[in-house]
Amino acid sequence: MRFFLEIKDGNKISLAAFWKDMLFKCKHADDFNKVALVTDIQWFRSFADFKDNLVDLDIRAFDNDERLQALNWIAE
């Protein structure tokens, strides 16, 4: 399964929701083969790079202006 996630600046995510999302993705990491994260929020991009080292999953972070590249990559 492929997962495309776009997070715009100004979106608020609670710590509880963030933790729940992380647990879900770790639990179901074998179900995903690619995750494209599109955001200009630096801490999300850093976390995606960090999480990529924790699970056997191809996670790539893209800037907002690279949205089309992210969609092309996830479709490959």
VMD Tcl script that builds the backbone (N, CA, C; Angstrom):
set m [mol new atoms 228]
animate dup $m
set s [atomselect $m all]
$s set {name element resname resid chain x y z} {
  {N N MET 1 A 0.847 -1.155 0.000}
  {CA C MET 1 A 0.000 0.000 0.000}
  {C C MET 1 A 0.905 1.234 0.000}
  {N N ARG 2 A 0.456 2.267 -0.689}
  {CA C ARG 2 A 1.175 3.537 -0.735}
  {C C ARG 2 A 0.363 4.598 -0.019}
  {N N PHE 3 A 1.071 5.511 0.639}
  {CA C PHE 3 A 0.412 6.512 1.463}
  {C C PHE 3 A 0.958 7.884 1.106}
  {N N PHE 4 A 0.072 8.817 0.741}
  {CA C PHE 4 A 0.435 10.196 0.425}
  {C C PHE 4 A -0.123 11.082 1.518}
  {N N LEU 5 A 0.742 11.881 2.142}
  {CA C LEU 5 A 0.333 12.742 3.244}
  {C C LEU 5 A 0.819 14.149 2.958}
  {N N GLU 6 A -0.115 15.091 2.964}
  {CA C GLU 6 A 0.227 16.492 2.741}
  {C C GLU 6 A -0.182 17.289 3.970}
  {N N ILE 7 A 0.785 17.988 4.558}
  {CA C ILE 7 A 0.535 18.763 5.765}
  {C C ILE 7 A 0.891 20.210 5.472}
  {N N LYS 8 A -0.103 21.061 5.566}
  {CA C LYS 8 A 0.087 22.492 5.302}
  {C C LYS 8 A 0.447 23.202 6.599}
  {N N ASP 9 A 1.211 24.265 6.471}
  {CA C ASP 9 A 1.549 25.088 7.625}
  {C C ASP 9 A 0.265 25.661 8.212}
  {N N GLY 10 A 0.151 25.651 9.495}
  {CA C GLY 10 A -1.055 26.140 10.155}
  {C C GLY 10 A -1.940 25.016 10.665}
  {N N ASN 11 A -1.742 23.794 10.155}
  {CA C ASN 11 A -2.487 22.655 10.675}
  {C C ASN 11 A -1.961 22.334 12.063}
  {N N LYS 12 A -2.860 22.120 12.959}
  {CA C LYS 12 A -2.478 21.800 14.332}
  {C C LYS 12 A -2.713 20.311 14.580}
  {N N ILE 13 A -1.736 19.675 15.174}
  {CA C ILE 13 A -1.846 18.255 15.512}
  {C C ILE 13 A -1.468 18.115 16.981}
  {N N SER 14 A -2.355 17.519 17.757}
  {CA C SER 14 A -2.061 17.333 19.178}
  {C C SER 14 A -1.012 16.244 19.344}
  {N N LEU 15 A -0.330 16.288 20.467}
  {CA C LEU 15 A 0.668 15.268 20.761}
  {C C LEU 15 A 0.023 13.886 20.816}
  {N N ALA 16 A -1.169 13.787 21.376}
  {CA C ALA 16 A -1.870 12.497 21.460}
  {C C ALA 16 A -2.179 11.958 20.064}
  {N N ALA 17 A -2.640 12.821 19.170}
  {CA C ALA 17 A -2.949 12.392 17.802}
  {C C ALA 17 A -1.675 11.994 17.062}
  {N N PHE 18 A -0.627 12.761 17.277}
  {CA C PHE 18 A 0.658 12.454 16.652}
  {C C PHE 18 A 1.169 11.092 17.122}
  {N N TRP 19 A 1.095 10.830 18.416}
  {CA C TRP 19 A 1.541 9.556 18.982}
  {C C TRP 19 A 0.698 8.399 18.451}
  {N N LYS 20 A -0.615 8.581 18.386}
  {CA C LYS 20 A -1.508 7.548 17.863}
  {C C LYS 20 A -1.166 7.238 16.406}
  {N N ASP 21 A -0.899 8.268 15.622}
  {CA C ASP 21 A -0.520 8.085 14.222}
  {C C ASP 21 A 0.793 7.315 14.117}
  {N N MET 22 A 1.763 7.670 14.947}
  {CA C MET 22 A 3.047 6.989 14.912}
  {C C MET 22 A 2.905 5.510 15.270}
  {N N LEU 23 A 2.119 5.215 16.299}
  {CA C LEU 23 A 1.912 3.816 16.686}
  {C C LEU 23 A 1.224 3.024 15.578}
  {N N PHE 24 A 0.233 3.636 14.937}
  {CA C PHE 24 A -0.463 2.967 13.833}
  {C C PHE 24 A 0.507 2.643 12.705}
  {N N LYS 25 A 1.303 3.616 12.330}
  {CA C LYS 25 A 2.229 3.402 11.210}
  {C C LYS 25 A 3.299 2.373 11.547}
  {N N CYS 26 A 3.766 2.375 12.779}
  {CA C CYS 26 A 4.754 1.367 13.172}
  {C C CYS 26 A 4.133 -0.028 13.201}
  {N N LYS 27 A 2.916 -0.123 13.706}
  {CA C LYS 27 A 2.230 -1.410 13.785}
  {C C LYS 27 A 1.932 -1.959 12.395}
  {N N HIS 28 A 1.622 -1.072 11.443}
  {CA C HIS 28 A 1.232 -1.493 10.096}
  {C C HIS 28 A 2.320 -1.225 9.061}
  {N N ALA 29 A 3.554 -1.087 9.509}
  {CA C ALA 29 A 4.649 -0.767 8.590}
  {C C ALA 29 A 4.774 -1.798 7.470}
  {N N ASP 30 A 4.486 -3.050 7.764}
  {CA C ASP 30 A 4.581 -4.084 6.730}
  {C C ASP 30 A 3.488 -3.955 5.677}
  {N N ASP 31 A 2.427 -3.220 5.987}
  {CA C ASP 31 A 1.332 -3.025 5.038}
  {C C ASP 31 A 1.629 -1.908 4.040}
  {N N PHE 32 A 2.552 -1.032 4.387}
  {CA C PHE 32 A 2.913 0.093 3.523}
  {C C PHE 32 A 4.242 -0.206 2.854}
  {N N ASN 33 A 4.378 0.192 1.593}
  {CA C ASN 33 A 5.691 0.076 0.974}
  {C C ASN 33 A 6.285 1.438 0.655}
  {N N LYS 34 A 5.430 2.474 0.587}
  {CA C LYS 34 A 5.925 3.831 0.332}
  {C C LYS 34 A 5.052 4.839 1.060}
  {N N VAL 35 A 5.709 5.857 1.594}
  {CA C VAL 35 A 4.996 6.981 2.193}
  {C C VAL 35 A 5.637 8.257 1.662}
  {N N ALA 36 A 4.816 9.110 1.053}
  {CA C ALA 36 A 5.276 10.420 0.592}
  {C C ALA 36 A 4.692 11.470 1.529}
  {N N LEU 37 A 5.556 12.260 2.120}
  {CA C LEU 37 A 5.143 13.324 3.022}
  {C C LEU 37 A 5.469 14.658 2.366}
  {N N VAL 38 A 4.446 15.485 2.153}
  {CA C VAL 38 A 4.632 16.798 1.546}
  {C C VAL 38 A 4.353 17.857 2.599}
  {N N THR 39 A 5.390 18.615 2.945}
  {CA C THR 39 A 5.244 19.670 3.956}
  {C C THR 39 A 6.466 20.576 3.937}
  {N N ASP 40 A 6.268 21.801 4.352}
  {CA C ASP 40 A 7.381 22.715 4.577}
  {C C ASP 40 A 7.678 22.849 6.069}
  {N N ILE 41 A 6.981 22.088 6.895}
  {CA C ILE 41 A 7.186 22.117 8.341}
  {C C ILE 41 A 8.401 21.241 8.655}
  {N N GLN 42 A 9.458 21.877 9.090}
  {CA C GLN 42 A 10.748 21.197 9.233}
  {C C GLN 42 A 10.712 20.036 10.219}
  {N N TRP 43 A 10.014 20.167 11.345}
  {CA C TRP 43 A 10.051 19.076 12.321}
  {C C TRP 43 A 9.339 17.843 11.808}
  {N N PHE 44 A 8.328 17.998 10.926}
  {CA C PHE 44 A 7.704 16.830 10.299}
  {C C PHE 44 A 8.697 16.146 9.361}
  {N N ARG 45 A 9.413 16.957 8.604}
  {CA C ARG 45 A 10.395 16.397 7.667}
  {C C ARG 45 A 11.497 15.660 8.438}
  {N N SER 46 A 11.953 16.245 9.529}
  {CA C SER 46 A 12.995 15.602 10.349}
  {C C SER 46 A 12.485 14.302 10.950}
  {N N PHE 47 A 11.229 14.306 11.408}
  {CA C PHE 47 A 10.666 13.089 11.982}
  {C C PHE 47 A 10.536 11.997 10.932}
  {N N ALA 48 A 10.156 12.371 9.708}
  {CA C ALA 48 A 10.050 11.377 8.634}
  {C C ALA 48 A 11.413 10.742 8.371}
  {N N ASP 49 A 12.465 11.543 8.370}
  {CA C ASP 49 A 13.809 11.006 8.179}
  {C C ASP 49 A 14.193 10.078 9.332}
  {N N PHE 50 A 13.836 10.474 10.560}
  {CA C PHE 50 A 14.120 9.660 11.736}
  {C C PHE 50 A 13.337 8.344 11.699}
  {N N LYS 51 A 12.037 8.429 11.381}
  {CA C LYS 51 A 11.196 7.236 11.355}
  {C C LYS 51 A 11.648 6.266 10.268}
  {N N ASP 52 A 12.186 6.801 9.184}
  {CA C ASP 52 A 12.674 5.948 8.105}
  {C C ASP 52 A 13.758 4.999 8.600}
  {N N ASN 53 A 14.481 5.399 9.643}
  {CA C ASN 53 A 15.519 4.538 10.223}
  {C C ASN 53 A 14.953 3.520 11.212}
  {N N LEU 54 A 13.734 3.727 11.684}
  {CA C LEU 54 A 13.131 2.830 12.674}
  {C C LEU 54 A 12.373 1.663 12.049}
  {N N VAL 55 A 11.782 1.886 10.905}
  {CA C VAL 55 A 10.958 0.856 10.272}
  {C C VAL 55 A 11.454 0.610 8.859}
  {N N ASP 56 A 11.207 -0.595 8.373}
  {CA C ASP 56 A 11.595 -0.954 7.016}
  {C C ASP 56 A 10.518 -0.445 6.061}
  {N N LEU 57 A 10.609 0.816 5.754}
  {CA C LEU 57 A 9.584 1.495 4.976}
  {C C LEU 57 A 10.241 2.625 4.222}
  {N N ASP 58 A 9.881 2.804 2.970}
  {CA C ASP 58 A 10.446 3.880 2.167}
  {C C ASP 58 A 9.627 5.145 2.389}
  {N N ILE 59 A 10.148 6.039 3.224}
  {CA C ILE 59 A 9.496 7.309 3.534}
  {C C ILE 59 A 10.325 8.422 2.924}
  {N N ARG 60 A 9.672 9.287 2.149}
  {CA C ARG 60 A 10.372 10.437 1.583}
  {C C ARG 60 A 9.583 11.699 1.875}
  {N N ALA 61 A 10.318 12.719 2.270}
  {CA C ALA 61 A 9.705 14.013 2.553}
  {C C ALA 61 A 9.974 14.957 1.383}
  {N N PHE 62 A 8.952 15.709 1.014}
  {CA C PHE 62 A 9.030 16.653 -0.087}
  {C C PHE 62 A 8.547 18.014 0.389}
  {N N ASP 63 A 9.144 19.081 -0.142}
  {CA C ASP 63 A 8.656 20.428 0.123}
  {C C ASP 63 A 7.314 20.620 -0.575}
  {N N ASN 64 A 6.558 21.627 -0.129}
  {CA C ASN 64 A 5.259 21.902 -0.755}
  {C C ASN 64 A 5.376 22.137 -2.256}
  {N N ASP 65 A 6.444 22.800 -2.685}
  {CA C ASP 65 A 6.593 23.062 -4.119}
  {C C ASP 65 A 7.055 21.833 -4.902}
  {N N GLU 66 A 7.282 20.710 -4.208}
  {CA C GLU 66 A 7.651 19.443 -4.848}
  {C C GLU 66 A 6.484 18.447 -4.841}
  {N N ARG 67 A 5.272 18.962 -4.665}
  {CA C ARG 67 A 4.083 18.107 -4.554}
  {C C ARG 67 A 3.934 17.177 -5.765}
  {N N LEU 68 A 4.118 17.708 -6.968}
  {CA C LEU 68 A 3.989 16.900 -8.173}
  {C C LEU 68 A 5.033 15.791 -8.207}
  {N N GLN 69 A 6.247 16.097 -7.778}
  {CA C GLN 69 A 7.291 15.076 -7.709}
  {C C GLN 69 A 6.908 13.972 -6.719}
  {N N ALA 70 A 6.308 14.360 -5.603}
  {CA C ALA 70 A 5.868 13.382 -4.595}
  {C C ALA 70 A 4.799 12.465 -5.181}
  {N N LEU 71 A 3.844 13.046 -5.894}
  {CA C LEU 71 A 2.793 12.237 -6.507}
  {C C LEU 71 A 3.369 11.281 -7.556}
  {N N ASN 72 A 4.313 11.760 -8.335}
  {CA C ASN 72 A 4.958 10.886 -9.332}
  {C C ASN 72 A 5.737 9.766 -8.661}
  {N N TRP 73 A 6.460 10.092 -7.584}
  {CA C TRP 73 A 7.253 9.079 -6.889}
  {C C TRP 73 A 6.341 8.014 -6.269}
  {N N ILE 74 A 5.260 8.437 -5.641}
  {CA C ILE 74 A 4.372 7.478 -4.969}
  {C C ILE 74 A 3.672 6.578 -5.988}
  {N N ALA 75 A 3.522 7.071 -7.217}
  {CA C ALA 75 A 2.839 6.293 -8.265}
  {C C ALA 75 A 3.774 5.296 -8.949}
  {N N GLU 76 A 5.083 5.434 -8.752}
  {CA C GLU 76 A 6.040 4.521 -9.408}
  {C C GLU 76 A 5.917 3.103 -8.900}
}
mol reanalyze $m
mol bondsrecalc $m
mol representation Tube
mol addrep $m
